[in-house]
Amino acid sequence: MSWELNSDRPIYTQLIEQIELKICAGGYPPGAKLPPVRELANDAAVNPNTMQRALAKLEDNGLLYTHRTKGRFVTEDMDLVQQTKSRLVHKHVRDFLEKMWQLGFEHEEILSTISKIKKEAKENE
């Protein structure tokens, strides 16, 4: 997994977000076993305690669960995964719209820009 961490926000929250994205995108499918904490921490170049804190929060949220002797696994609750996906989409779209409004775009300009970029992306496929 490619980890993109910035110093502008707490690392553990960024780890949570990136693991949530990986779960929602199917990179860690339902029921999949996660690598051990130390391996994940090493891959992300973070302290194992920081990774443990992020994974514990994901467990609290229900996206992960632990079998005492077998390790951590992704939930098989697809409703919870879909709720997480919806929450993330809402946050990202809201952040995007806030930035567009800060740039002075109006509603129709935003939609027009999205359509134009979508068309360009489709042409480049």
C-alpha positions in Angstrom: 0.0 0.0 0.0 1.3 3.4 -0.9 1.1 5.8 2.1 0.9 9.5 1.5 1.4 11.3 4.8 1.7 15.0 5.4 3.0 16.9 8.4 0.0 19.3 8.4 -2.3 16.9 10.2 -2.0 14.2 12.8 -0.5 11.1 11.3 -2.9 8.6 12.9 -5.9 10.4 11.4 -4.3 10.2 8.0 -3.6 6.5 8.6 -7.3 6.0 9.5 -8.4 7.8 6.3 -6.1 5.8 4.1 -7.1 2.5 5.5 -10.8 3.4 5.3 -10.2 4.3 1.6 -8.5 1.0 1.0 -11.4 -0.9 2.6 -14.0 1.1 0.7 -12.2 0.6 -2.6 -11.8 -3.2 -2.1 -8.1 -3.1 -1.5 -8.8 -4.8 1.8 -11.9 -6.8 0.9 -14.5 -7.9 3.5 -13.1 -10.5 5.8 -9.5 -10.0 4.7 -6.7 -10.3 7.2 -4.6 -7.2 7.7 -0.9 -7.4 7.9 0.6 -7.2 11.4 0.9 -3.8 13.0 4.7 -3.7 12.8 4.5 -4.5 9.1 1.9 -1.8 8.4 3.9 0.6 10.5 7.1 -0.2 8.6 5.4 0.2 5.2 4.0 3.6 6.3 7.3 4.6 7.9 5.5 5.4 11.2 5.9 4.4 14.8 4.1 1.1 15.5 2.2 2.8 18.4 0.8 5.3 15.9 -0.4 2.6 13.6 -1.8 0.7 16.6 -3.8 3.8 17.6 -5.2 4.1 14.1 -6.2 0.5 13.9 -7.8 0.7 17.4 -9.9 3.6 16.2 -11.0 1.6 13.2 -11.9 -1.3 15.5 -13.9 1.1 17.6 -15.7 2.3 14.4 -16.4 -1.4 13.5 -14.5 -1.5 10.3 -11.9 -3.9 11.8 -12.2 -6.7 14.3 -9.6 -8.8 16.1 -9.4 -12.5 16.6 -7.1 -12.8 19.6 -4.7 -15.3 18.1 -5.3 -14.8 14.4 -4.9 -11.0 13.9 -7.0 -8.2 12.6 -9.7 -8.5 9.9 -11.9 -6.3 7.8 -15.5 -6.3 8.8 -17.9 -8.3 6.6 -20.7 -5.8 7.3 -21.2 -4.3 3.9 -23.8 -1.8 5.2 -21.0 -0.4 7.5 -18.6 -0.2 4.6 -21.2 1.5 2.4 -21.9 4.0 5.2 -18.2 4.7 5.5 -18.0 5.2 1.8 -20.9 7.6 1.8 -19.4 9.6 4.6 -16.1 9.8 2.8 -17.7 10.9 -0.5 -19.8 13.5 1.3 -16.6 14.9 3.0 -14.6 15.0 -0.2 -17.3 16.6 -2.3 -18.0 19.2 0.4 -14.3 20.0 0.7 -14.1 20.4 -3.1 -17.2 22.6 -3.2 -15.8 24.8 -0.4 -12.6 25.3 -2.4 -14.5 26.1 -5.6 -16.6 28.7 -3.7 -13.5 30.2 -2.2 -12.2 30.6 -5.8 -15.3 32.5 -6.7 -17.1 29.8 -8.8 -20.9 29.8 -8.9 -23.0 26.6 -9.0 -23.3 26.5 -12.8 -19.6 27.2 -13.3 -18.7 24.3 -11.0 -21.0 21.9 -12.9 -19.6 23.1 -16.3 -16.1 22.7 -15.1 -16.8 19.2 -13.8 -18.4 18.2 -17.2 -15.5 19.6 -19.1 -12.9 17.8 -17.0 -14.9 14.6 -17.2 -15.0 14.9 -21.0 -11.3 15.5 -21.2 -10.6 12.5 -18.9 -12.8 10.2 -21.0 -11.0 11.3 -24.2 -7.6 10.5 -22.6 -8.6 7.0 -21.7 
